[in-house]
Amino acid sequence: MQNYLMAHSDWMTVRTTISTSPDQIAIAPGSLKKEWTADGKRYFQYELDHKALNFFSFMSARYEVAREKWNDVDLEVYYQKEHAVNVPRMLNSMRKALTYYTEHFGPYSNKQARIIEFPRYASFAQAFPGTMPYSESIGFITDLTADEDIDMVFYVVAHEMGHQWWAHQVIGAEMQGSTLLSESMAQYSALMVMEREYGRAHMRKFLKYESDKYQEARGGETIGETPLMYVENQGYIHYNKGSVVLYGLREFLGEDTINKAFRALVDSFGYAEPPWPTALDMYRELRKVTPDSLTYLLDDHLKYITLYDNRVVESTARMLSDSSYEVTVKLTCEKNHADSLGRETHIPMNDWIDVGLLKEPTDKEDEGAVITYQRVRLKDGENTVVLRSEELPEKAAIDPMHLFFDRVPTDNEKKVEVK
């Protein structure tokens, strides 16, 4: 009966009257209903357009304001004049996020979406109803001119926009798994918007980053690691691991299929009165759309801590009569479940995993694009997979999209030798 954000209130409405210096703009959640000056102060009155959690931010500064429209929603970015370089990127992310989220998760409930700069006393962004404070240090002054950079500005805006559904419409109960419903879902939502904007190849790099961050952080866990379904507000689990797991489920179930489960959560629990939903509700909706042949994926990656020890042992190519190549990839595979202290138990493996062929990297930051891949069942021990390619690949790789957590990811690919 209690949500994980606060114990003292459920849904509420709010009207704000706020005064500030004459040369500043004051911002509160909701639509601006009135503005006036009196007694040397500047006054603003805001009113929420929809009920919300008792979770608000109030800000005031000498702002420049960039404005656009998306359907009937006002898009606004409040920023310091000298920090305008990434403002168009932020507006673009808001547009793309609203387009995707309303299509797949349901209507947006506010009449505005605002990104609001604050100084780099802290480095985070946070979502309140329709208003999203965003530190200058992780967005407004971020240099994204290098080609190899992941567009973190676009991504963080899409993540915060995702919270307008996940935690502002669907808010989890105060129990294990609550941040799977909010942070992991905001991560997944942002990844879908990122993929539409930058393409699948870009996602491969991002998923590797998330997977590496998760595996690095779990080694420093001081209390006990939990499975994703039972996460206890552990960032490396609900952010980094959550990104990889939910994107991976999308890969196996299909985007429309998995989004059907997520839309059902919004339809059932969006702005609903308590009792609040739990990770069990999410699991049940996913189970409804998952074929029996893939339920092991839900359990391995939501209910358990699952780690692989897969390795490419050998990859050889021979040219065929039509000048294409046949590549034989020899692999060894192993799957384990870990407990909260990291102790591992071997689990018999009969899993669907992709094996692919990669191009030569174009620079030191590039992993090499995926030429082709095949989804195959891999079992414990030695496996052999044969792939065809129109061009000679540089490497063969198991799990080229980094959808699974491998303890030694550096041996997941190997240079192709020509016979």
C-alpha positions in Angstrom: 0.0 0.0 0.0 3.1 2.3 0.1 5.0 3.3 -3.0 8.8 3.4 -3.0 9.1 7.2 -3.4 7.2 8.4 -0.3 5.0 7.1 2.5 3.0 10.2 3.3 0.8 10.8 0.2 -0.6 9.2 -2.9 -1.8 11.1 -5.9 -2.4 14.8 -5.5 -2.8 18.1 -7.4 -0.8 21.2 -6.8 -0.9 24.9 -7.6 2.3 27.0 -7.1 2.8 30.7 -6.7 6.5 31.6 -6.7 8.3 34.9 -6.7 11.8 35.7 -7.7 14.2 38.5 -8.8 12.9 40.6 -11.7 15.6 39.3 -14.1 14.9 35.6 -13.4 12.4 33.0 -14.6 10.9 30.8 -11.8 9.7 27.3 -12.8 7.4 24.9 -11.1 5.6 21.8 -12.4 2.5 22.3 -14.5 1.1 25.0 -16.9 2.0 28.6 -16.4 -1.4 30.2 -15.6 -0.3 33.8 -14.7 2.8 36.0 -14.6 3.1 39.5 -13.0 5.4 41.9 -11.3 4.8 43.7 -7.9 7.0 45.2 -5.2 10.2 44.7 -7.2 9.6 40.9 -7.7 8.5 38.8 -10.6 5.7 36.3 -9.8 4.6 33.1 -11.6 1.7 30.8 -11.0 1.7 27.3 -12.2 -0.9 24.5 -11.9 -0.5 20.8 -12.6 -2.6 19.5 -15.6 -2.9 16.0 -14.1 -2.7 14.4 -10.7 0.8 13.4 -9.7 3.0 12.1 -6.9 4.0 14.5 -4.2 7.3 14.9 -5.9 8.2 18.3 -7.3 11.1 20.7 -8.1 11.2 24.5 -8.0 13.9 26.5 -9.8 14.8 30.0 -10.6 17.6 31.6 -12.7 18.5 34.0 -15.5 17.4 31.6 -18.2 17.3 31.7 -22.0 14.4 29.6 -23.3 14.2 27.5 -26.4 10.7 26.5 -27.4 9.1 24.1 -29.8 5.7 22.3 -30.2 5.1 18.6 -30.4 1.4 18.1 -31.2 -0.2 20.0 -28.3 2.8 19.7 -25.9 5.1 22.6 -25.3 8.8 21.6 -25.4 11.0 23.9 -23.5 14.7 24.0 -22.6 15.8 26.5 -20.0 19.6 27.2 -20.2 22.4 29.6 -19.5 23.1 31.7 -22.6 26.7 30.4 -23.0 25.5 26.8 -22.9 23.4 26.5 -26.0 25.4 24.0 -28.0 23.4 20.9 -27.0 20.0 22.5 -26.7 18.9 21.4 -30.3 19.9 17.8 -29.4 17.8 18.0 -26.2 14.7 19.2 -28.1 15.2 16.5 -30.7 15.4 13.8 -28.0 12.2 15.1 -26.4 10.4 15.0 -29.8 11.6 11.5 -30.6 10.9 10.2 -27.0 7.3 11.5 -27.0 6.7 10.0 -30.5 7.9 6.5 -29.4 6.4 6.5 -25.9 3.0 7.7 -26.8 2.9 5.1 -29.7 3.9 2.2 -27.5 3.0 3.1 -23.9 0.1 5.4 -24.0 -0.7 9.2 -23.8 1.6 11.8 -22.2 -0.3 13.4 -19.4 1.2 16.9 -19.2 0.9 19.9 -21.5 4.6 20.6 -21.4 8.0 18.9 -21.2 10.8 21.1 -19.7 14.5 20.5 -19.5 16.0 22.9 -16.9 19.7 23.5 -16.5 21.3 23.7 -13.0 24.9 24.3 -12.0 27.4 21.5 -11.7 27.3 21.4 -7.9 25.9 17.9 -8.7 26.0 15.7 -11.8 22.6 14.2 -12.5 19.3 14.6 -14.2 15.9 13.9 -12.5 12.3 13.7 -13.7 9.5 15.5 -11.9 6.0 15.9 -13.5 6.8 17.4 -16.9 9.9 19.2 -15.5 13.4 17.7 -15.6 16.3 19.4 -13.9 19.5 18.6 -15.7 23.1 19.4 -14.6 25.2 21.5 -16.9 28.1 19.0 -16.3 26.4 16.0 -18.0 24.6 17.8 -20.8 24.8 21.4 -21.4 28.6 21.7 -21.6 29.2 18.1 -22.8 31.5 17.9 -25.9 30.1 15.4 -28.3 32.2 16.3 -31.4 34.3 13.1 -31.4 32.8 10.5 -33.8 33.2 7.7 -31.4 31.3 9.3 -28.5 28.0 7.8 -27.3 25.4 10.6 -27.4 24.8 10.7 -23.7 22.9 14.0 -23.9 20.3 12.5 -26.3 20.2 9.4 -24.2 19.8 11.0 -20.7 16.9 13.3 -22.0 15.2 10.2 -23.4 15.7 8.4 -20.1 14.2 11.2 -18.1 11.3 11.4 -20.6 10.8 7.7 -20.0 10.2 8.4 -16.3 7.1 10.3 -17.3 5.6 6.9 -17.8 7.8 4.7 -15.5 7.5 6.1 -12.0 5.1 9.0 -12.8 2.3 6.9 -14.2 3.4 3.4 -13.1 5.0 3.6 -9.6 6.3 0.5 -7.8 5.5 -0.6 -4.3 8.0 -0.2 -1.5 9.6 -3.6 -1.8 12.2 -5.5 -3.7 12.1 -4.9 -7.5 10.6 -1.5 -7.4 13.3 0.2 -9.4 13.0 -2.4 -12.1 9.6 -0.8 -12.9 11.1 2.7 -12.9 14.9 2.9 -13.7 15.2 -0.2 -15.8 12.1 0.7 -17.7 13.4 4.2 -18.3 16.6 2.7 -19.5 14.8 0.3 -21.9 12.6 3.2 -23.2 15.6 5.4 -23.9 17.4 2.5 -25.7 14.5 2.1 -28.1 14.6 5.8 -28.9 18.4 5.7 -29.3 18.2 2.8 -31.7 15.7 4.6 -33.9 17.9 7.7 -34.0 21.3 6.1 -34.4 20.8 2.6 -35.7 21.4 -0.9 -34.4 25.2 -0.7 -34.9 25.4 2.1 -32.4 23.5 0.1 -29.8 26.1 -2.6 -29.9 28.7 -0.2 -28.5 26.2 1.1 -25.9 25.3 -2.4 -24.7 29.0 -3.3 -24.3 29.5 -0.2 -22.2 26.5 -1.2 -20.0 27.6 -4.8 -19.7 31.1 -3.8 -18.7 29.9 -1.3 -16.1 27.6 -4.0 -14.6 30.4 -6.6 -14.3 32.9 -4.1 -13.0 30.5 -2.9 -10.3 29.3 -6.3 -9.1 32.8 -7.0 -8.1 32.6 -4.2 -5.6 29.3 -5.1 -4.0 29.7 -4.9 -0.2 26.3 -6.3 1.0 25.0 -8.8 -1.6 24.0 -8.8 -5.2 20.3 -9.4 -6.0 18.7 -10.7 -9.2 17.2 -7.9 -11.3 13.7 -8.9 -10.3 14.6 -8.3 -6.6 16.8 -5.3 -7.0 17.1 -3.1 -3.9 17.9 0.3 -5.4 21.3 -0.9 -6.6 22.3 1.4 -9.6 24.6 -1.1 -11.4 21.7 -3.6 -11.4 18.7 -1.5 -12.3 20.6 0.8 -14.7 23.4 -1.2 -16.4 22.2 -4.7 -16.0 18.6 -3.6 -16.6 19.5 -2.0 -20.0 21.1 -5.2 -21.3 18.4 -7.6 -20.0 15.4 -5.7 -21.3 17.1 -5.0 -24.7 18.0 -8.6 -24.9 14.4 -9.7 -24.2 13.3 -7.3 -27.0 15.7 -9.1 -29.3 14.2 -12.5 -28.6 10.5 -11.6 -28.2 10.2 -8.8 -30.7 9.6 -5.1 -30.1 5.9 -5.1 -30.6 5.5 -8.2 -28.4 7.4 -6.9 -25.4 5.9 -3.5 -25.7 2.5 -5.1 -25.5 3.4 -6.4 -22.0 4.7 -2.9 -21.0 1.6 -1.2 -22.3 -0.5 -3.6 -20.3 1.3 -2.4 -17.2 0.4 1.2 -18.0 -3.2 0.3 -18.8 -3.5 -1.6 -15.5 -1.5 0.7 -13.1 -1.1 4.1 -14.7 -2.3 6.7 -12.2 -4.2 3.9 -10.4 -4.9 3.9 -6.7 -2.9 1.5 -4.4 -2.1 -1.3 -4.0 0.9 -0.4 -6.1 2.3 -2.7 -8.8 5.4 -4.9 -8.1 8.1 -6.6 -10.2 5.8 -9.7 -10.0 3.2 -7.9 -12.0 5.8 -7.0 -14.7 7.0 -10.7 -14.7 3.4 -11.9 -15.2 2.8 -9.6 -18.2 6.1 -10.6 -19.8 5.3 -14.3 -19.2 2.0 -13.8 -21.1 3.8 -12.8 -24.2 6.8 -15.2 -23.9 6.6 -18.6 -25.7 7.4 -21.6 -23.6 10.6 -22.2 -25.5 12.0 -18.9 -24.2 10.7 -18.7 -20.6 14.2 -19.8 -19.4 15.3 -16.3 -20.5 12.9 -14.6 -18.1 14.0 -16.8 -15.3 17.8 -16.6 -16.0 17.9 -12.9 -16.3 15.1 -11.7 -14.0 15.0 -14.3 -11.2 18.7 -15.4 -11.2 22.1 -13.9 -11.5 23.3 -15.7 -14.7 26.8 -15.6 -16.0 28.3 -17.3 -19.1 31.8 -18.5 -19.8 31.7 -18.7 -23.6 34.8 -18.7 -25.8 35.6 -18.7 -29.5 38.3 -21.4 -29.9 38.9 -21.3 -33.6 37.4 -19.6 -36.7 38.5 -20.6 -40.2 37.2 -19.5 -43.6 37.4 -21.0 -47.0 36.4 -19.4 -50.3 33.6 -21.0 -52.2 33.2 -21.3 -55.9 30.9 -18.2 -56.0 33.6 -16.1 -54.2 31.7 -16.1 -51.0 33.1 -17.5 -47.8 32.2 -20.4 -45.5 33.3 -19.7 -42.0 33.5 -22.5 -39.4 33.5 -21.3 -35.8 34.4 -23.6 -32.9 33.2 -22.6 -29.5 33.1 -23.8 -25.9 30.2 -22.8 -23.7 29.3 -22.8 -20.0 26.4 -21.2 -17.9 26.4 -20.6 -14.2 24.0 -19.1 -11.6 25.6 -17.0 -8.9 24.3 -16.3 -5.4 24.4 -13.0 -3.5 28.0 -13.6 -2.5 29.2 -14.5 -6.0 29.4 -18.3 -5.5 28.5 -20.0 -8.8 26.6 -23.2 -9.6 26.9 -24.8 -13.0 23.6 -24.9 -15.0 23.1 -27.3 -17.9 23.1 -25.1 -21.1 20.8 -25.4 -24.1 20.5 -21.7 -24.9 19.8 -19.7 -28.0 22.7 -17.3 -28.6 23.9 -15.4 -31.7 27.1 -16.3 -33.4 28.3 -13.6 -35.9 31.0 -12.4 -38.3 32.6 -8.9 -37.9 34.2 -6.5 -40.3 37.6 -5.0 -39.7 37.4 -2.1 -37.2 37.7 1.4 -38.8 39.4 2.9 -35.8 40.7 1.9 -32.4 37.3 2.7 -30.7 35.3 0.6 -33.2 34.5 -3.1 -32.6 33.8 -3.8 -36.3 30.3 -3.9 -37.8 28.4 -7.1 -37.8 28.3 -8.6 -41.3 25.9 -11.4 -40.5 24.8 -13.5 -37.6 22.9 -16.7 -36.9 20.9 -17.6 -33.8 21.7 -21.1 -32.7 21.2 -23.4 -29.8 24.5 -23.9 -27.9 25.1 -26.6 -25.3 27.7 -27.2 -22.6 31.2 -27.8 -23.9 32.2 -27.8 -27.6 30.0 -26.4 -30.3 30.6 -25.9 -34.0 28.7 -23.3 -36.1 29.1 -22.7 -39.9 28.2 -19.3 -41.3 28.2 -17.9 -44.9 29.4 -14.4 -45.8 29.7 -12.5 -49.1 32.9 -10.9 -47.8 35.9 -12.1 -45.9 35.2 -11.2 -42.2 37.9 -10.0 -39.8 36.6 -11.9 -36.8 34.0 -14.4 -35.6 32.1 -13.6 -32.4 29.7 -15.3 -30.0 27.0 -12.9 -28.8 28.1 -10.0 -31.0 25.4 -7.6 -29.6 26.5 -8.2 -26.0 23.1 -9.4 -24.8 24.5 -11.9 -22.2 26.9 -11.4 -19.3 30.2 -13.3 -20.0 32.8 -13.4 -17.3 35.7 -13.1 -19.8 34.2 -11.1 -22.7 37.6 -10.6 -24.3 37.7 -14.2 -25.6 34.2 -14.0 -27.2 35.7 -13.2 -30.6 38.7 -14.5 -32.6 40.4 -13.5 -35.8 39.3 -15.5 -38.9 42.1 -17.5 -40.5 41.8 -18.3 -44.2 42.5 -21.9 -45.1 
